[in-house]
């Protein structure tokens, strides 16, 4: 070895030169950990899946626009639109009742007369309906959610009413 030249030691866990750049960017320590702790990672993934599934089902069953159309035509469901009043006025499903997301807790009494009917929650893209559905289910209402919200309804070019 020559005097004065720096000694560069390669990491024990560095990626081989023949791997693509994207793989060389990921520290190989992660893969080593994953191969040694596969049981721990499997349990973590299973628990994560169970948590997501449980939380999504708390807000009521998610139904498609086909099912909602059938329920409305058979007069088996009431549509509760939880978007803001301005969005509701620009276009909503025929027969829908508007109670904005921010006011639902104060105006739940308006739904008491419809406790025996199925309530289908509709919002813009499905963000708020889960938490509202969970709250209404706790109070004894039969609740479902429209999958995709009004954006899915409008994408399918289904009819809306302006108020």
Secondary structure, 3 states (H helix, E strand, C coil): CCCCCCCCCCCCCCCCCCCCHHHHHCCHHHHHHHHHCHHHHHHHHHHHHHHHHHHHHHCCEEECHHHHHHHHHCCCEEEEECCCHHHHHHCECCCCEECCHHHCCCCHHHHHHHCCCEEEEECCCCCCHHHHHHHHHHCCCEEEEECCHHHHHHHCCCCCECC
